[in-house]
Amino acid sequence: MVLQFDKPHDLHILIRRMESFEKINQNIRTVFRSGRTKSLEWRRAQLMSLLKMLDVNREKFSQVLKEDLNKCKSEGLLFEIDFTRNALVDSINKLKKWTTPKKAKKGLLYTMDKAYIRKEPFGVALIIGAWNYPVQLTILPMVGAIAAGNCVVLKPSEISLNTAALLEELVPKYLDQEAVQVVNGGIQETTALLKEKWDYIFYTGNSMVGKIVMKAAAEHLTPITLELGGKSPVYVDEGVDLGIVANRIMWGKCTNAGQTCVAPDYVMCSKTTQEALTEAIKQTLQNFYPDGPAKSPDFCRIVSDKHYQRVKKCIQGGGTVAVGGDVKDEERYVSPTVLVDVKFSDSIMQDEIFGPILPIIPVENEDVAINFINTGPIGNTPLTLYVFSSNTELRNKIMKETNSGSVCFNDTLSQCNLPSLPFGGVGNSGMGAYHGKYSFDTFSHKRSILERELKMEGMNDARYPPHTDDKYAKAAWFLGSGKQPKTGWFW
């Protein structure tokens, strides 16, 4: 990430902002050290205030999502506002349980002692949000951070600028202004923030910036979560109901106009299935958008001119246009598009699409599909993997012979809606996970505690010099040395 200054005074402005970021860091760290954020009362009060912020301002959030991404009200509510609200309510209801110290198992030597694990906050967390779901992907990590007792500096994405401005306006009105702060800005501001020392960094975005964030975190040995993306594949088996498959794939692809990190990126299936699936997709799109997606209030637009030009170029990225292919520059509109007879070597297969374009690649069998997943050009660990099949043996084979952040059989996106499942990538698709209790755990340090009494010193005599065989035998007995692994029926 290289900073460029268009005007001479830009550098001086940035220096002043960097100084203000340093001050923010110092002040918010002072708040954390005061212990204010560690109390359950403070955490609960902040989460309740955040819930109130969402409830009171539902219309405002719906409006800015419409302005930034042309999200219809129902999609904005379901995927952003209500999704985040449900996580908030879950955290509030389970906060006491999550924060209760957990007793640890003890051996004979520690029978009279107390051993337990406390979940404690890291300190000051920097959360860098994403533009594609600017409410959910910005506020949801903050829910976990606050529930765990951290202070937060929130950096919304500048690309979804209306949502970012609304968060900057509302967060100080509802939350503790000294413990939770919002910083808006672009690349320069993000770069300046990353120069500061944070106790935890949570980043959602692309892998290129993810590497920059990781490098900055390494300078201070700061733990991080990286929620990245990649090309999430779909494999469609023979003999499935292609009408249902088309509905579920295109729902995942058309939601937010394909600008979803877990959207189905491309499909692999047999040549015969490709032809039938394409026809089924045509019917699905007719059902979804009777007057066409361009006229539908339910179809989003690409977020910016830069991203629009990139997605538009993908239409010519390989194969043949079988469905859609329409664009409107003035609206940043790209229609749901299906490309058939795509090859693995085509340009559209070299990077994540992040738009409503679906390449279909004819393959001979699942082994060819597995091989590409494991040797793809942008890494072999997609954020998620979709398989449509009623064949349990085939499903298990694909799952065992690949690696991904998650797997979903016979649907798309739905795995993200279960708070009992961790959401996160592996390898090039990210590190760490959140959602539900996993959000709380992500922002919590598991602190090991052992409490002993200044009594029964005779039990400790075996550990003190001078060492003898008798002392060793006594110590080994207390520590359980000589145990053997279980075998047979006890395995």
C-alpha positions in Angstrom: 0.0 0.0 0.0 1.8 3.1 -1.2 0.6 6.6 -0.2 0.3 9.2 -2.9 -0.2 12.9 -2.1 -2.1 14.9 -4.8 -1.4 18.3 -3.1 1.5 19.6 -1.1 -0.5 20.1 2.1 -1.9 16.5 2.0 1.2 15.2 3.8 0.8 17.8 6.6 -2.9 16.9 6.9 -2.0 13.2 7.2 0.7 14.0 9.8 -1.9 15.8 11.9 -4.3 12.9 11.5 -1.6 10.4 12.5 -1.0 12.5 15.6 -4.7 12.4 16.4 -4.8 8.6 15.9 -1.9 8.3 18.4 -3.9 10.4 20.8 -7.0 8.3 20.3 -4.9 5.2 21.0 -3.5 6.7 24.2 -6.8 7.9 25.5 -8.8 4.7 24.8 -6.0 2.6 26.3 -6.2 4.7 29.5 -9.9 3.9 29.6 -9.3 0.2 29.3 -6.6 0.3 32.0 -9.2 1.9 34.3 -11.1 -1.4 34.2 -14.4 0.2 33.2 -15.0 -2.1 30.3 -14.4 -5.3 32.2 -17.5 -5.1 34.3 -20.5 -7.1 33.1 -22.7 -4.2 33.8 -20.8 -2.0 31.3 -20.7 -4.7 28.7 -24.4 -5.4 29.0 -25.3 -1.7 29.0 -23.2 -1.1 25.8 -24.8 -4.1 24.0 -28.3 -2.9 25.0 -27.4 0.6 23.7 -26.2 -0.9 20.4 -29.4 -2.9 20.1 -31.4 0.4 20.7 -29.3 2.1 18.0 -30.3 -0.6 15.5 -34.0 -0.6 16.5 -34.4 3.2 16.5 -32.6 3.8 13.3 -33.8 0.9 11.2 -35.1 3.2 8.5 -31.9 5.2 8.4 -29.8 2.1 8.0 -32.1 0.8 5.3 -31.8 4.1 3.5 -28.0 4.2 3.4 -27.8 0.6 2.3 -30.1 1.6 -0.6 -27.9 4.5 -1.4 -24.6 2.6 -1.2 -25.6 -0.7 -2.8 -29.2 -0.3 -4.0 -30.2 -2.9 -1.4 -34.0 -3.4 -1.2 -35.4 -3.0 2.3 -36.0 -6.7 3.0 -32.5 -7.7 1.9 -31.0 -5.0 4.1 -33.1 -6.0 7.0 -32.5 -9.8 6.7 -28.8 -9.8 5.8 -27.6 -6.8 7.7 -29.8 -5.2 10.4 -31.8 -8.2 11.7 -28.8 -10.5 11.3 -26.8 -8.2 13.5 -29.7 -7.6 15.9 -30.1 -11.4 16.4 -26.4 -11.7 17.3 -26.7 -8.8 19.8 -29.7 -10.4 21.5 -27.9 -13.7 21.7 -24.8 -12.1 23.2 -26.9 -10.2 25.8 -28.8 -13.3 26.9 -25.7 -15.5 27.1 -23.1 -12.9 28.4 -23.2 -14.1 32.0 -22.7 -17.7 30.9 -19.9 -16.9 28.5 -18.0 -14.9 31.1 -18.3 -17.4 33.9 -14.8 -18.9 34.7 -14.5 -22.5 33.6 -13.2 -25.0 36.1 -10.1 -27.0 34.9 -9.4 -30.6 35.5 -6.9 -31.3 38.2 -4.5 -34.2 39.0 -3.9 -35.7 42.4 -1.2 -33.2 43.3 -3.7 -30.3 42.9 -6.7 -31.9 44.5 -6.9 -29.2 47.2 -6.2 -26.3 44.9 -8.4 -24.2 42.5 -7.7 -24.3 38.8 -9.9 -22.4 36.3 -9.9 -20.4 33.1 -11.0 -16.8 32.9 -12.1 -15.2 29.6 -10.5 -11.8 29.7 -10.4 -8.9 27.1 -7.3 -8.3 25.1 -7.5 -4.6 25.5 -8.0 -2.2 22.6 -9.3 -3.7 19.4 -9.1 -2.2 15.9 -12.0 -3.4 13.7 -11.7 -2.7 10.0 -15.0 -3.3 8.3 -16.0 -4.1 4.7 -18.1 -2.3 2.2 -20.3 -5.2 0.8 -22.2 -5.7 4.0 -21.3 -2.5 5.7 -23.6 -2.8 8.7 -23.2 -6.5 9.5 -19.5 -6.8 8.8 -18.7 -3.7 10.8 -21.0 -4.0 13.8 -21.0 -7.8 14.2 -17.3 -8.0 15.2 -17.8 -5.1 17.5 -20.5 -7.1 19.3 -18.0 -9.8 20.1 -15.3 -7.2 21.1 -17.6 -5.4 23.5 -19.1 -8.6 25.0 -15.5 -9.7 25.8 -14.8 -6.4 27.5 -12.6 -4.6 25.0 -12.4 -1.0 24.0 -13.0 -0.6 20.2 -11.7 1.7 17.4 -14.1 1.1 14.5 -12.9 1.8 10.9 -15.9 1.4 8.5 -15.2 1.1 4.8 -15.0 4.4 2.9 -16.4 2.7 -0.2 -19.9 2.4 1.3 -19.6 6.0 2.3 -23.2 6.7 3.4 -23.2 3.8 5.8 -19.8 4.9 7.1 -21.1 8.4 7.7 -24.2 7.1 9.5 -22.1 4.9 11.8 -19.8 7.9 12.6 -22.9 9.9 13.5 -24.8 7.3 15.6 -22.2 5.3 17.5 -21.1 8.2 19.7 -24.7 8.9 20.5 -25.4 5.5 21.8 -22.2 4.0 23.1 -19.5 5.1 25.6 -17.6 7.7 23.6 -14.4 7.2 25.5 -14.3 3.4 25.0 -15.8 3.0 21.5 -14.7 5.4 18.7 -15.3 5.5 15.0 -12.6 6.7 12.5 -13.6 7.3 8.9 -11.3 7.8 6.0 -9.5 6.0 3.2 -6.2 4.3 2.5 -4.2 7.0 4.2 -6.2 6.9 7.4 -6.2 3.1 7.5 -2.4 3.0 6.9 -1.9 5.5 9.8 -4.1 3.5 12.1 -2.1 0.4 11.4 1.1 2.1 12.5 -0.3 2.2 16.0 -0.1 -0.6 18.5 -3.4 -2.4 19.1 -4.1 -5.4 21.3 -6.2 -7.1 18.6 -7.0 -6.4 14.9 -10.0 -7.7 13.1 -10.0 -7.2 9.4 -12.6 -8.1 6.7 -11.7 -7.6 3.1 -9.5 -8.9 0.3 -6.3 -10.9 0.7 -4.0 -8.2 -0.7 -4.9 -5.7 2.1 -5.0 -8.7 4.5 -1.3 -9.2 3.9 -0.7 -5.5 4.7 -2.7 -5.8 7.9 -0.9 -9.0 8.9 2.5 -7.3 8.4 1.5 -4.3 10.4 0.2 -6.6 13.2 3.5 -8.5 13.2 5.4 -5.3 14.0 3.8 -5.4 17.5 3.0 -9.1 17.7 -0.6 -8.2 17.7 -3.1 -11.2 17.4 -5.4 -10.8 14.4 -8.5 -12.2 12.6 -8.5 -12.0 8.9 -11.9 -12.6 7.2 -10.9 -12.7 3.5 -12.5 -14.5 0.5 -11.6 -16.4 -2.6 -13.3 -18.4 -5.3 -15.9 -20.5 -3.5 -16.7 -23.5 -5.8 -19.9 -25.4 -6.5 -20.0 -29.0 -7.6 -23.3 -30.2 -9.0 -23.7 -34.0 -9.2 -25.8 -36.0 -11.6 -29.4 -36.9 -10.8 -30.3 -33.9 -8.6 -33.4 -31.7 -9.0 -31.9 -28.9 -11.1 -34.9 -26.6 -10.5 -34.1 -26.5 -6.8 -30.4 -26.3 -7.5 -30.8 -23.4 -9.8 -32.9 -21.6 -7.2 -30.4 -22.0 -4.5 -27.3 -21.2 -6.5 -28.8 -18.1 -8.1 -30.1 -16.9 -4.7 -26.6 -17.1 -3.4 -25.2 -15.5 -6.6 -27.8 -12.7 -6.9 -27.9 -11.7 -3.3 -26.2 -8.3 -3.0 -25.5 -8.7 -6.8 -22.9 -11.3 -6.0 -20.9 -9.0 -3.8 -20.7 -11.6 -1.0 -17.5 -13.3 0.2 -19.2 -16.7 0.4 -21.2 -16.3 -2.9 -20.9 -19.3 -5.2 -18.1 -18.2 -7.5 -18.2 -20.9 -10.2 -19.9 -24.2 -11.0 -18.4 -27.5 -12.0 -20.6 -30.2 -13.5 -20.9 -32.6 -16.4 -21.5 -31.3 -19.9 -25.1 -32.7 -19.9 -25.8 -31.1 -16.5 -24.4 -27.8 -17.7 -27.1 -27.6 -20.5 -30.0 -28.6 -18.2 -28.8 -26.3 -15.4 -28.5 -23.3 -17.7 -32.2 -23.8 -18.8 -33.2 -24.1 -15.1 -31.4 -20.9 -14.3 -33.3 -19.1 -17.0 -36.5 -20.1 -15.4 -35.3 -19.3 -11.9 -34.3 -15.7 -13.0 -37.7 -15.3 -14.6 -39.3 -16.3 -11.3 -37.1 -14.1 -9.3 -37.4 -11.0 -11.5 -40.6 -11.2 -13.6 -39.9 -7.8 -15.3 -36.2 -8.4 -15.5 -33.5 -7.7 -12.9 -32.8 -4.3 -14.3 -36.3 -3.1 -13.4 -36.6 -5.1 -10.2 -36.3 -3.2 -6.9 -34.8 -6.4 -5.4 -31.6 -6.5 -7.4 -28.6 -4.5 -6.1 -26.0 -2.5 -8.0 -22.2 -2.7 -8.0 -20.9 -0.5 -5.3 -18.5 1.8 -7.2 -17.3 2.7 -10.7 -14.0 0.9 -10.1 -15.6 -2.3 -9.0 -18.2 -2.0 -11.8 -15.5 -1.8 -14.5 -13.8 -4.9 -13.0 -17.0 -6.9 -12.9 -18.1 -5.7 -16.4 -14.8 -7.0 -17.8 -15.5 -10.4 -16.3 -18.3 -11.0 -18.8 -15.7 -11.3 -21.5 -13.5 -13.4 -19.3 -14.1 -16.8 -20.8 -16.7 -19.2 -22.3 -19.9 -18.1 -24.0 -22.7 -15.9 -22.5 -25.7 -18.2 -22.2 -27.8 -16.0 -19.8 -27.7 -12.2 -19.3 -24.6 -10.3 -20.1 -26.4 -6.9 -19.9 -24.9 -3.8 -18.4 -25.9 -0.2 -17.7 -22.9 2.1 -17.1 -25.0 4.9 -15.6 -26.5 2.6 -12.9 -23.5 0.4 -12.4 -25.8 -2.4 -13.3 -24.6 -5.9 -14.3 -27.3 -8.4 -14.9 -27.2 -12.0 -13.6 -25.0 -13.7 -16.1 -24.1 -17.3 -16.9 -21.1 -18.2 -18.9 -20.9 -21.8 -20.3 -18.0 -23.9 -21.5 -15.6 -22.0 -19.4 -12.1 -23.4 -19.1 -9.9 -23.5 -15.9 -7.3 -21.4 -17.8 -9.8 -18.5 -18.7 -9.1 -15.1 -17.1 -12.4 -15.2 -15.1 -11.0 -18.2 -13.2 -7.9 -16.4 -12.1 -9.5 -14.2 -9.4 -12.6 -13.9 -7.2 -15.5 -12.5 -9.3 -17.4 -10.7 -6.6 -20.3 -9.9 -8.9 -23.4 -11.6 -10.4 -21.5 -13.6 -13.1 -21.5 -17.4 -12.9 -19.0 -19.4 -14.9 -19.9 -23.1 -15.5 -17.1 -25.4 -16.2 -17.8 -28.9 -17.7 -15.8 -31.6 -16.0 -15.6 -35.3 -16.5 -16.1 -36.2 -12.8 -15.6 -35.1 -9.2 -11.9 -36.0 -9.3 -11.3 -33.2 -11.9 -13.2 -30.8 -9.7 -11.3 -31.8 -6.5 -8.0 -31.4 -8.3 -8.8 -27.9 -9.4 -10.0 -26.9 -5.9 -6.7 -28.1 -4.5 -4.5 -26.5 -7.2 -6.5 -23.3 -8.1 -4.6 -20.1 -9.1 -5.6 -18.1 -6.0 -5.1 -20.8 -3.3 -6.4 -24.2 -2.4 -8.5 -23.3 0.6 -11.7 -21.4 -0.4 -13.8 -19.7 2.2 -16.6 -22.1 1.5 -17.4 -25.1 -0.7 -20.8 -26.0 -2.1 -21.8 -29.5 -3.2 -25.2 -30.4 -4.6 -25.6 -34.1 -4.4 -27.8 -36.8 -2.7 -24.9 -39.3 -2.8 -23.4 -39.5 0.7 -20.3 -41.3 -0.5 -19.5 -38.5 -3.0 -20.2 -35.8 -0.5 -17.9 -37.3 2.0 -15.2 -37.8 -0.7 -15.2 -34.2 -1.7 -15.2 -33.0 1.9 -12.3 -35.3 2.9 -10.2 -34.6 -0.1 -10.4 -30.8 0.0 -9.9 -28.0 2.6 -12.1 -24.9 3.1 -13.4 -22.6 5.7 -16.8 -24.3 5.6 -18.8 -26.7 3.5 -22.5 -26.5 2.7 -24.4 -29.4 1.0 -27.4 -28.7 -1.2 -27.7 -24.9 -0.4 -25.7 -21.7 -0.5 -25.0 -19.0 2.1 -27.1 -20.7 4.8 -24.2 -22.0 6.7 -23.5 -18.4 7.7 -26.9 -18.0 9.4 -26.2 -20.5 12.2 -24.6 -18.8 15.2 -23.6 -22.3 16.5 -21.2 -22.6 13.5 -18.0 -20.6 13.4 -17.6 -18.4 10.3 -14.1 -18.0 9.0 -11.5 -19.0 6.4 -8.4 -21.1 6.4 -5.1 -20.5 4.6 -5.5 -17.9 1.8 -9.2 -17.4 2.7 -8.4 -16.1 6.2 -7.6 -17.0 9.8 -9.8 -17.0 12.9 -13.5 -17.2 13.1 -16.5 -15.5 14.7 -20.4 -15.5 14.9 -22.2 -16.4 18.1 -20.0 -17.4 21.0 -17.1 -17.6 18.6 -17.1 -13.8 18.3 -16.8 -13.6 22.1 -14.0 -16.2 22.1 -12.2 -14.4 19.3 -11.8 -11.2 21.4 -11.1 -13.1 24.7 -7.8 -14.2 26.1 -8.1 -17.5 28.0 -6.2 -16.8 31.2 -5.1 -19.8 33.2 -5.5 -19.5 36.9 -4.1 -21.8 39.7 -4.8 -20.9 43.3 -2.8 -22.8 45.9 -2.6 -22.5 49.7 0.6 -22.0 51.8 -0.1 -25.4 53.5 0.7 -29.1 53.1 4.3 -28.4 52.1 5.1 -32.0 52.7 3.4 -32.9 49.4 5.9 -30.6 47.6 9.0 -32.0 49.3 9.6 -34.5 46.4 10.2 -31.6 43.9 12.9 -29.9 45.9 16.6 -30.7 45.8 18.5 -32.7 46.7 16.9 -35.2 44.2 16.8 -38.9 45.0 15.2 -42.0 43.4 12.6 -42.1 46.2 11.7 -38.4 45.6 11.3 -39.1 41.9 9.1 -42.1 42.5 6.9 -40.0 44.8 6.7 -37.1 42.4 6.0 -39.4 39.4 3.1 -41.0 41.4 1.5 -37.7 42.1 1.9 -36.5 38.5 0.6 -39.7 37.0 3.7 -40.6 35.1 3.8 -43.9 33.3 0.3 -43.6 31.9 -0.4 -45.6 28.7 -2.7 -44.8 25.7 -6.0 -46.6 25.6 -6.4 -49.5 23.2 -9.0 -51.9 22.1 -12.5 -51.3 23.2 -11.4 -48.4 25.4 -10.1 -46.4 22.4 
